[in-house]
Amino acid sequence: MTVDFISASKAPVRAVESVSFVIPRERTVALVGESGSGKSVSALAIMGLLPPQNAIVGLHSSIEYDKRSLLSLSRSDWQLIRGSRIAMIFQDPMTSLNPVYTVGFQLAEMLKAHKPVSNKQAAARACELLEEVGIPEPQKRVNSYPHELSGGQQQRVMIAMALACEPELLIADEPTTALDVTVQRQILLLLAELRERRRMAMLFITHDLGLVSEVADHAVVMRKGTVREAGPVRTLFSQPQDPYTKALLSCRPSIDRQGKRLLTIDDWMSTHSGENASSTVAPSPDTPAMSVAPPNLDKPLLEVQGLRKVFKRSGPWFQSDDFVAVENVSFKLMRGQTVGLVGESGSGKTTVGLCLLRLHEATAGKVLFDGKNLFDMSNSEFAAYKRRLQIVFQNPYASLNPRFTVGEILSEPMQLHGIGANSADWEKQSLSLLDKVGMPASLPLPVL
């Protein structure tokens, strides 16, 4: 399988080149590799979901399911297969769920499209599916809209939708990325049970090598659109042959490296294989992550006191059914220190972060930053603090403006906060930022 992306202004980009693998019945094959290695593109090509306007599957490519070519299917043929016999759990749940319909309606719609069930049966089965994937209070959540759920809960809804018709082949694209460890275990057990009961095969796409060793029988390692190595999981983990596979296994974070710079794949490759010998050698893995001033233990940089957040919502017969998302949360953060906010999906972690930056209006409590209460500030007063307080959002695709290029998105806050003098400065700093986060930068800066 070969996939090219074309555009009117740029040369074609080869996203996948001569990728070959087989998924036997009742077996799980894992596609493993870094972000941008072509894993999701391969899955979308199998599902027939690549945009025909700018994606071209090579003429000599072949994708066969149950001895039938998927590349020659008509739209009506795909409607009989996609969702019922082949289903997919998408990587980004928020952009895959319809924001104007409840999750229960979307689950029921899936069931009625492929199975002879009544509205009542579909609604009942929707509740059962939400309960199977660990959604709390499924009878209430079935009437919730996607934006009323946490990122992990949205992911579980997507998993429930994919499993609704008990497909023969399940393509799972990073299905447990946004889930906590307890729900992750529950989902993996559910997938294993369904695979055994329905003789289901699975294509499991992930960058988590720990999950690969638990769920997969066979692994395919991809890099830059090509297959670098493939084989049984046990053999691949115990006796890797390709330098890239060895680098993946060697760069897994370990708890004994806390406070030190994480070893990257480029570090390992440049040291062991010479593949990147021409590039600048990265700093020693033992170099501290950053140079910071000693923490001031007397005065915290951030102090949260009794934070509370209640979401107003209406219940039946004009009654209120308010949801308490955060209750009496307090903690301190000293300069140069890191505080981990840990909990299951839906426990209020993200809500706390959004309240700190006033992206949600807190119901009660105080947030003291450098001794000043952020909640007492006017909008103009708080504007001066926005450069000092930043957030990395959980869902990048829903947070980035699809109408702007990456360069425009990075330049906009620099203009707002007076960083750099002109467009040349902004472009230079944007390229530097992309390089720091490991994204190959090119001019002109790419569209998302």
C-alpha positions as CSV (number, residue, x, y, z in Angstrom):
1,M,0.0,0.0,0.0
2,T,1.3,3.4,-1.0
3,V,-0.5,6.7,-0.3
4,D,0.4,10.2,-1.6
5,F,-1.1,13.5,-0.6
6,I,-1.3,16.2,-3.3
7,S,-1.9,19.9,-3.3
8,A,-2.1,22.6,-6.0
9,S,0.9,24.6,-4.6
10,K,3.3,21.9,-3.3
11,A,4.9,18.7,-4.5
12,P,3.2,15.5,-3.6
13,V,4.0,14.1,-0.1
14,R,4.4,10.3,0.2
15,A,2.8,9.5,3.6
16,V,2.9,5.7,3.2
17,E,5.2,3.7,0.9
18,S,4.9,0.0,0.1
19,V,3.5,-1.0,3.5
20,S,2.4,-4.7,3.7
21,F,1.0,-6.7,6.5
22,V,-1.6,-9.4,7.2
23,I,-4.2,-9.5,10.0
24,P,-5.3,-13.1,10.7
25,R,-8.6,-14.0,12.2
26,E,-8.8,-13.8,16.0
27,R,-5.4,-12.1,16.1
28,T,-4.2,-8.6,17.0
29,V,-1.6,-6.8,14.9
30,A,-0.1,-3.7,16.4
31,L,1.1,-0.7,14.2
32,V,3.9,1.0,16.2
33,G,5.8,4.1,15.5
34,E,6.3,7.8,16.3
35,S,3.8,10.4,15.5
36,G,3.8,11.1,11.7
37,S,5.1,7.6,10.8
38,G,2.0,6.8,8.7
39,K,0.0,4.6,11.2
40,S,-3.3,6.5,11.1
41,V,-3.1,7.1,7.3
42,S,-2.7,3.4,6.8
43,A,-5.8,2.8,8.9
44,L,-7.9,5.4,7.1
45,A,-6.9,3.9,3.8
46,I,-8.1,0.5,4.9
47,M,-11.4,2.1,6.0
48,G,-11.8,4.0,2.7
49,L,-11.9,7.3,4.6
50,L,-9.0,9.2,3.0
51,P,-10.2,12.4,1.2
52,P,-10.4,11.6,-2.5
53,Q,-9.7,15.2,-3.4
54,N,-6.1,15.1,-2.2
55,A,-5.2,11.5,-1.2
56,I,-4.1,9.0,-3.9
57,V,-3.7,5.3,-3.1
58,G,-1.1,3.9,-5.4
59,L,-2.1,2.0,-8.5
60,H,-0.3,-1.2,-7.5
61,S,-1.7,-1.1,-3.9
62,S,-3.9,-3.9,-2.7
63,I,-6.2,-4.0,0.3
64,E,-8.2,-7.2,0.6
65,Y,-10.7,-8.1,3.3
66,D,-12.1,-11.6,3.4
67,K,-10.8,-12.2,-0.1
68,R,-12.5,-9.0,-1.4
69,S,-10.8,-5.9,-2.6
70,L,-11.7,-2.8,-0.6
71,L,-10.3,-0.4,-3.1
72,S,-13.0,-1.3,-5.7
73,L,-16.0,-0.9,-3.4
74,S,-18.8,1.5,-4.2
75,R,-20.3,3.8,-1.6
76,S,-23.3,1.5,-1.1
77,D,-21.0,-1.5,-0.7
78,W,-19.0,0.4,2.0
79,Q,-22.2,1.2,3.9
80,L,-22.9,-2.5,4.3
81,I,-19.3,-3.1,5.6
82,R,-18.1,0.0,7.4
83,G,-19.4,0.0,11.0
84,S,-20.9,-3.5,11.0
85,R,-18.1,-5.8,9.7
86,I,-15.1,-3.3,10.0
87,A,-15.3,-0.6,12.7
88,M,-12.8,2.0,13.8
89,I,-12.1,3.8,17.0
90,F,-10.8,7.2,16.0
91,Q,-7.9,8.9,17.7
92,D,-9.7,12.2,18.3
93,P,-13.2,11.7,19.9
94,M,-14.2,15.3,20.0
95,T,-14.0,15.8,16.3
96,S,-15.6,12.4,15.6
97,L,-18.7,12.9,17.7
98,N,-21.5,15.1,16.5
99,P,-21.8,18.1,18.8
100,V,-25.6,18.7,18.2
101,Y,-26.7,15.1,19.1
102,T,-26.6,13.3,22.5
103,V,-24.3,10.4,22.8
104,G,-27.3,8.1,23.3
105,F,-28.8,9.3,20.0
106,Q,-25.5,8.6,18.2
107,L,-25.2,5.1,19.6
108,A,-28.8,4.3,18.8
109,E,-28.3,5.7,15.2
110,M,-25.4,3.3,14.7
111,L,-27.4,0.3,16.0
112,K,-30.5,1.1,13.8
113,A,-28.3,1.5,10.7
114,H,-27.0,-2.0,10.9
115,K,-29.3,-4.1,13.0
116,P,-33.1,-4.7,12.9
117,V,-33.9,-3.1,16.3
118,S,-36.7,-0.8,17.5
119,N,-36.1,2.7,19.0
120,K,-36.7,1.3,22.5
121,Q,-34.2,-1.6,22.0
122,A,-31.6,0.7,20.6
123,A,-31.9,3.1,23.5
124,A,-31.6,0.3,26.0
125,R,-28.6,-1.2,24.2
126,A,-27.0,2.3,24.2
127,C,-27.2,2.4,28.0
128,E,-25.7,-1.1,28.2
129,L,-22.8,-0.1,25.9
130,L,-22.0,3.0,28.0
131,E,-22.0,0.8,31.1
132,E,-19.7,-1.8,29.5
133,V,-17.1,0.9,28.7
134,G,-17.2,2.3,32.3
135,I,-19.2,5.5,31.9
136,P,-20.6,6.4,35.4
137,E,-24.4,6.8,35.6
138,P,-25.1,5.6,32.0
139,Q,-28.8,6.3,32.3
140,K,-28.0,10.0,32.8
141,R,-25.0,10.2,30.5
142,V,-26.9,8.7,27.6
143,N,-28.7,12.0,27.3
144,S,-25.5,14.1,27.6
145,Y,-23.9,16.0,24.7
146,P,-20.3,15.3,23.8
147,H,-19.1,18.7,25.3
148,E,-20.6,17.7,28.6
149,L,-18.2,14.7,29.0
150,S,-14.5,14.7,29.8
151,G,-12.0,13.8,27.2
152,G,-11.6,10.3,28.6
153,Q,-15.4,9.8,28.6
154,Q,-15.7,11.0,25.0
155,Q,-13.1,8.3,24.2
156,R,-15.1,5.7,25.9
157,V,-18.2,6.7,23.9
158,M,-16.2,6.3,20.7
159,I,-15.2,2.8,21.8
160,A,-18.8,1.9,22.7
161,M,-19.9,3.1,19.2
162,A,-17.2,1.0,17.5
163,L,-18.2,-2.1,19.5
164,A,-21.9,-1.6,19.1
165,C,-22.3,-4.0,16.1
166,E,-19.6,-6.4,17.3
167,P,-17.5,-6.1,14.1
168,E,-15.2,-8.8,12.7
169,L,-12.3,-6.4,12.3
170,L,-11.7,-3.6,14.7
171,I,-9.2,-0.8,13.9
172,A,-8.3,0.9,17.2
173,D,-6.3,4.1,16.6
174,E,-4.8,5.0,20.0
175,P,-7.9,3.8,21.8
176,T,-6.7,4.3,25.4
177,T,-4.7,7.6,25.0
178,A,-7.1,9.7,27.1
179,L,-8.1,7.0,29.6
180,D,-6.8,6.5,33.1
181,V,-5.2,3.2,34.0
182,T,-8.2,1.6,35.6
183,V,-10.5,2.3,32.7
184,Q,-7.7,1.4,30.3
185,R,-7.5,-2.1,31.8
186,Q,-11.3,-2.4,31.6
187,I,-11.3,-1.5,28.0
188,L,-8.5,-3.8,27.1
189,L,-10.2,-6.7,28.9
190,L,-13.5,-5.9,27.0
191,L,-11.7,-5.9,23.7
192,A,-10.0,-9.2,24.5
193,E,-13.3,-10.7,25.5
194,L,-15.1,-9.5,22.4
195,R,-12.2,-10.7,20.2
196,E,-12.5,-14.2,21.7
197,R,-16.3,-14.3,21.6
198,R,-16.8,-12.9,18.1
199,R,-13.6,-14.3,16.6
200,M,-12.7,-10.7,16.0
201,A,-9.4,-9.5,14.5
202,M,-7.9,-6.2,15.6
203,L,-5.5,-3.6,14.2
204,F,-4.1,-1.8,17.3
205,I,-2.4,1.5,16.6
206,T,-0.3,2.8,19.4
207,H,3.0,4.3,20.5
208,D,2.8,2.7,23.9
209,L,5.1,-0.3,23.7
210,G,3.8,-1.5,27.1
211,L,0.3,-2.0,25.6
212,V,1.8,-3.7,22.5
213,S,3.3,-6.4,24.7
214,E,0.0,-7.0,26.5
215,V,-2.6,-7.0,23.6
216,A,-0.8,-7.8,20.4
217,D,0.3,-11.1,18.8
218,H,2.2,-9.5,16.0
219,A,3.8,-6.0,15.6
220,V,4.6,-3.9,12.6
221,V,7.1,-1.0,13.3
222,M,6.8,2.0,11.0
223,R,8.9,5.0,10.5
224,K,8.5,7.8,7.9
225,G,5.8,5.9,6.1
226,T,7.7,2.6,5.7
227,V,7.8,-0.7,7.6
228,R,11.1,-1.0,9.4
229,E,10.5,-4.3,11.1
230,A,7.7,-6.8,11.6
231,G,7.3,-10.0,13.5
232,P,5.8,-11.8,16.6
233,V,5.7,-9.5,19.6
234,R,7.8,-11.7,21.8
235,T,10.6,-12.0,19.2
236,L,10.4,-8.3,18.4
237,F,10.8,-7.3,22.0
238,S,13.5,-9.8,22.9
239,Q,15.5,-9.7,19.7
240,P,14.9,-6.5,17.7
241,Q,16.9,-6.3,14.5
242,D,16.3,-2.8,13.1
243,P,18.1,0.1,14.8
244,Y,14.9,2.1,14.9
245,T,13.1,-0.7,16.8
246,K,16.0,-0.9,19.2
247,A,15.8,2.9,19.7
248,L,12.0,2.7,20.5
249,L,12.6,0.0,23.1
250,S,15.6,1.9,24.6
251,C,13.8,5.3,24.9
252,R,10.9,4.2,27.1
253,P,10.8,6.6,30.2
254,S,11.8,5.0,33.5
255,I,11.2,6.3,37.0
256,D,15.0,6.3,37.8
257,R,15.6,9.1,35.3
258,Q,13.4,11.6,37.1
259,G,14.8,15.1,36.9
260,K,17.0,14.3,33.9
261,R,16.6,14.9,30.2
262,L,14.6,12.1,28.5
263,L,16.5,10.0,26.1
264,T,15.1,10.5,22.6
265,I,15.1,8.3,19.5
266,D,17.5,10.7,17.7
267,D,19.9,10.5,20.7
268,W,20.0,6.7,20.5
269,M,20.2,6.6,16.7
270,S,23.0,9.1,16.5
271,T,25.0,7.2,19.2
272,H,24.4,3.6,18.1
273,S,23.6,3.5,14.4
274,G,25.2,6.7,13.0
275,E,21.9,7.4,11.1
276,N,21.8,11.0,12.2
277,A,25.6,11.5,12.4
278,S,25.4,14.6,10.2
279,S,22.9,16.3,12.5
280,T,23.8,18.1,15.6
281,V,24.3,15.7,18.5
282,A,21.7,16.2,21.2
283,P,22.8,17.0,24.7
284,S,23.8,14.2,27.0
285,P,20.9,12.2,28.4
286,D,22.2,13.0,31.9
287,T,21.9,16.8,31.3
288,P,19.2,18.2,33.6
289,A,15.9,19.0,31.8
290,M,16.3,22.7,32.5
291,S,18.3,25.1,34.7
292,V,16.0,26.6,37.3
293,A,16.5,28.7,40.4
294,P,16.3,26.8,43.7
295,P,12.6,26.6,44.8
296,N,11.5,29.3,47.2
297,L,10.0,27.2,50.0
298,D,8.7,30.3,51.8
299,K,6.4,31.8,49.2
300,P,4.5,29.7,46.7
301,L,4.2,30.9,43.1
302,L,0.7,29.4,42.9
303,E,-1.7,28.7,45.7
304,V,-5.2,27.3,45.2
305,Q,-7.6,27.6,48.1
306,G,-11.0,25.8,48.3
307,L,-11.6,25.8,44.5
308,R,-15.2,24.8,43.6
309,K,-16.8,24.5,40.2
310,V,-20.5,23.7,39.6
311,F,-22.0,23.3,36.2
312,K,-25.6,24.4,36.0
313,R,-28.0,22.1,34.1
314,S,-31.7,21.5,34.0
315,G,-33.4,18.3,35.2
316,P,-36.9,17.0,34.4
317,W,-39.9,19.2,35.0
318,F,-37.8,22.4,35.3
319,Q,-35.8,21.1,38.3
320,S,-32.1,21.8,38.6
321,D,-29.7,19.0,38.3
322,D,-26.4,20.8,39.0
323,F,-23.2,18.9,38.5
324,V,-20.4,19.4,41.0
325,A,-17.2,19.0,39.0
326,V,-14.6,20.3,41.5
327,E,-15.2,20.5,45.3
328,N,-12.8,22.2,47.8
329,V,-9.5,21.6,45.9
330,S,-6.4,23.2,47.5
331,F,-2.7,22.9,46.8
332,K,0.5,24.9,46.5
333,L,3.1,25.1,43.7
334,M,6.5,26.5,44.5
335,R,8.9,28.1,41.9
336,G,10.9,25.5,40.0
337,Q,8.7,22.6,41.2
338,T,6.2,20.4,39.4
339,V,2.9,19.3,41.0
340,G,1.1,16.3,39.4
341,L,-2.7,16.4,39.4
342,V,-3.7,12.7,39.1
343,G,-7.1,11.0,39.0
344,E,-9.5,9.0,36.9
345,S,-11.2,10.3,33.8
346,G,-14.0,12.7,34.9
347,S,-12.4,13.4,38.3
348,G,-12.1,17.1,37.6
349,K,-8.4,17.5,36.7
350,T,-9.0,19.4,33.4
351,T,-11.7,21.6,35.0
352,V,-9.2,22.6,37.7
353,G,-6.7,23.7,35.0
354,L,-9.3,25.6,33.1
355,C,-10.5,27.4,36.2
356,L,-6.9,28.5,37.1
357,L,-6.7,30.3,33.7
358,R,-10.2,31.7,34.0
359,L,-11.3,29.7,31.0
360,H,-14.0,28.4,33.3
361,E,-15.6,30.7,35.8
362,A,-15.0,29.2,39.3
363,T,-18.0,28.9,41.6
364,A,-16.0,29.5,44.7
365,G,-12.4,29.6,46.0
366,K,-9.2,31.6,45.4
367,V,-6.3,31.3,43.1
368,L,-3.2,33.3,44.2
369,F,-0.5,33.7,41.6
370,D,2.6,35.5,42.9
371,G,0.5,36.7,45.8
372,K,-2.4,38.1,43.8
373,N,-5.9,36.6,43.5
374,L,-6.5,36.0,39.8
375,F,-10.3,35.8,40.4
376,D,-10.5,39.4,41.7
377,M,-8.9,40.9,38.6
378,S,-10.7,42.6,35.8
379,N,-10.3,41.4,32.3
380,S,-7.8,44.1,31.5
381,E,-5.8,43.4,34.7
382,F,-5.7,39.7,33.9
383,A,-4.6,40.2,30.4
384,A,-1.1,41.2,31.7
385,Y,-0.8,37.7,33.3
386,K,-1.7,35.7,30.2
387,R,1.8,35.5,29.0
388,R,2.9,34.1,32.4
389,L,0.2,31.5,32.6
390,Q,0.0,29.0,29.7
391,I,-1.8,25.6,29.1
392,V,-1.2,22.6,26.9
393,F,-4.7,21.5,26.0
394,Q,-5.8,17.9,26.0
395,N,-7.3,18.0,22.5
396,P,-4.9,19.7,20.1
397,Y,-7.1,19.3,17.0
398,A,-10.0,21.1,18.6
399,S,-7.7,23.8,20.0
400,L,-5.9,24.8,16.8
401,N,-7.6,27.0,14.2
402,P,-7.9,25.0,10.9
403,R,-8.0,28.2,8.9
404,F,-4.4,29.2,9.9
405,T,-1.1,27.7,9.1
406,V,1.1,26.5,11.9
407,G,3.3,29.6,11.5
408,E,0.3,32.0,11.8
409,I,-0.9,30.2,14.9
410,L,2.5,30.4,16.6
411,S,3.1,34.1,15.5
412,E,-0.3,35.4,16.8
413,P,0.5,35.3,20.6
414,M,3.9,36.8,19.8
415,Q,2.2,39.8,18.2
416,L,-0.3,40.1,21.1
417,H,2.4,40.1,23.7
418,G,5.1,42.1,21.9
419,I,7.6,39.3,21.4
420,G,9.7,40.1,18.3
421,A,9.6,43.2,16.1
422,N,8.3,42.0,12.8
423,S,7.2,39.0,10.8
424,A,10.8,37.9,10.2
425,D,11.4,37.6,14.0
426,W,8.1,35.7,14.4
427,E,8.9,33.3,11.7
428,K,12.4,32.7,13.1
429,Q,11.1,32.0,16.6
430,S,8.3,29.8,15.2
431,L,10.8,27.6,13.4
432,S,12.9,27.5,16.6
433,L,9.9,26.4,18.6
434,L,9.0,23.6,16.1
435,D,12.6,22.4,16.2
436,K,12.5,22.3,20.0
437,V,9.4,20.1,20.1
438,G,10.9,17.7,17.5
439,M,8.7,18.7,14.6
440,P,10.6,19.0,11.3
441,A,10.1,22.6,10.2
442,S,9.9,23.7,6.6
443,L,9.3,26.9,4.7
444,P,6.6,27.9,4.2
445,L,5.3,26.7,7.5
446,P,2.7,23.9,6.9
447,V,-1.1,24.0,7.2
448,L,-2.4,21.7,9.9
